[in-house]
């Protein structure tokens, strides 16, 4: 799911279910020591994926602790993103010399709970979703938009170091031709974006796909 959305410079590792073969580091275990069992499984599962991705990049396994606003603190020289939902865990890592930032998200392929779309979507986005639903009614476009917003935020935060509200990026979803359910996404920032190499970043680009009972999105920010 996730790996097909990312460039070759990114290493992605995913599991359907929990991988219990890679234990937590003591400092990671301390973070979730008082958490519910479900939270501990999710926390450990995505870090197992992250450590396997580190190995593929030739980096020794290291702890991934929550940092500012809960964002993962990656080893020096790496950037990355993690996601989890029921039955799925994934991590994507790249060298900081190859990409500026990235964000991934996976969601169960089902409609959003009632009321969430009204909170998360701009009127322009909701209007576009209605058109997409007429074209491809077999896609839960509301959940896909939500996932795209999550991926945009995960790519935004390491660069801006501040919150990005759902209503501060206008996301458009595009459908690839053919039978396969996949396509692109473009997010226009409605607030001043972070400065990157002396230029203000005002847009994010990414990809989405649907399959195996899941929706997945990914956003990649290249060096300018």
N, C-alpha and C positions, 0 to 999 in steps of 0.2 A: 504493500500500500504506500507507505511513506517514501521508500527508496526510489520508486519510479517517478516521483515528483521533483527530485533533487538532481543537481549537476554531478558530474563524476568526481568533483573535488570534495564532495561530502560523503562521509561514511555513515550509513544508517543501519541500525540493528533493531529488529522488532521481534516480539514473541506474542503468540496467541495464548494467553494465560500467564502464569507466574513462573519465572525461572528461579528456583531456590538453590541453584548450584553455586552461585556467587554470593558469599556472605557480605553483610554490611561492615564497613569499618566501625570501630568503637565510637568515634565521634558522630558518625551518621546514626548509629543505633540510638545514641543519646537523644537525638533530635526527636525521634518518634517513640521514645520509651513509654510515654503516657498516652499515646494515640490509640484509637480503635484499631482492631485487627485489620480491617479493610484498608485503612490509611497506611498501616505498616507494610502491607503487601504491595500496594501501589508504589510507595516510596522505594521499597527494595527492588521491585520489578524494573522500574525505569533506570535505576542505577546499575543493575546488572547489565542492561542493554548498553548503557553509557560506557561501562568498563570494557565490554567486548568491542565497542567502537574505538576506544582508546588503543586497545591492542592492535587493531587493524591499521591504525595510524602510526604504530610504532612507539606509542607513549605508554609508560608504565601505568598500571592501574592505580588510581588515586581517589580519595574521597570527593564527593560532589555535595557540598553543603549548601543550604539555602542562604542566600545573601540578602541584599536590599530588596524589600517588597516580595521576598520569597523566591526571587530569580536565582537559578543555580549559579554557583561560582565555579567556573571551569579552570582547569590547570592552565598555567601560563602558556600563552601561544596558541590556545584553542578557543574556538567559539562553538556554541551548540544550542540545542533545544531538546526538550523531552515532552512526552505526552502519554496519557493513559486514559482508558475508559474500560468499561466492563469487558473483560476477556482480551484486552489488547494493551501492550506496552511498547513504547518505541523511544529511541534516542537517535539524534543526528548530530554529528560532530565534523568540524573542518578546521584546518589550520587558519589562524588569523591572517596569514599572508595571502590566503586564497580568497577569503570572503570577509566582508565587514560584519555581517550578522545574518542570522537565519531564525525562522520560527516554524514549528510544526504543530499540528493539532489533529487528533482523531476523535470522532464522536460516533455513537451508535446511530445507525441509519434509521431514524424514526423522527416524527415531528417534535418540535420543541414543546415544552409544557405551555399550557394556555397562559397568555399574557407576556411571555418572554420576548416574543418578536416585537411587540409594541414598544417595549423598553429598549431593545437592542438595535432596531432598524430605523434609519432615516426614512421620511416619506418617499424620497426618490428611490431608495433601495427597495422598499416594499412594493412600489409600482413596478420596478423591473422584475421582482420575484413573481408577480402575478403573470407577467408576460412569459417568463421562463416556465412557469407551471403549465401554461397552456401548450407550450411547445413540447415539454418533457414532463408529463404528470407523474412519471415514475421516480422522480427525484424529490427528496424532502429538502426543498430549497431554503426553507427557513433555518433548518439545522445546518445546512452547508454555509449559509451566510454567517451564522454564529461561529462556526469553526474558522472561517476565514478571518473574522475579527480577532479571534484568539491568536491565530498565527501572526497577524499583523502586529498585535501588541507585543508578542514575544520577540519579534524582530526589532521593534521600535525601542523597547525598554533599554537594552544594553547601550544604545546610541544616545538616547535622550535622558535616561535616568529619571524619568518621571512618568506618572500615570497617563494613559491615553484612554479617554472615554469612548464607549461604543459609538457615540454620535459625533466623534471628532475625526472620523475617517469614512469617506463615502466609497463603498466597495461595489464594483461591477463584476459579475460573473459571466464568463463566456463559455460556450459549448463547442467542443471540437466536433467536426463532421465525422459521421460514421456511427456504428452501433454501440461502441464502447462509451461508457459514461465517464467522461473526463473533460477537462478544459482548463482555461486560464482564469486568473483574477487580477484585477487592478484596483489599488486602493489610493484614492486621492486624499491627502491629509488636509483637513479643514482648520488646522492650527499650525503655527510655525513649526516646521520640522527641524531635526537636529542638523547642525553644521557638520559637513563631511568634506575634508580636504578643501576647506574654504568655500564650499557651496552648500546651500540649504537643500536638504532632501525633502521633496514634496510629494513623493509617490513611491509606493511599493508594488512589486509585481510578484506573482506566484502561480501556482498550479493547484488543481483539485482532482480528486478521483472518487469513485464510489464502487464498492465491491466487498464481498465477504461479510455483508451485514454492517459495514462501516462506511463512514464518510471521512475523508482525509484531505487536509490542505497543507500547503507549505509555501513559505515566503522566503526569498533569498535576496540579500542586499550585497551586490558586488562592489568591489573597489571602483571608484570613479575613474 
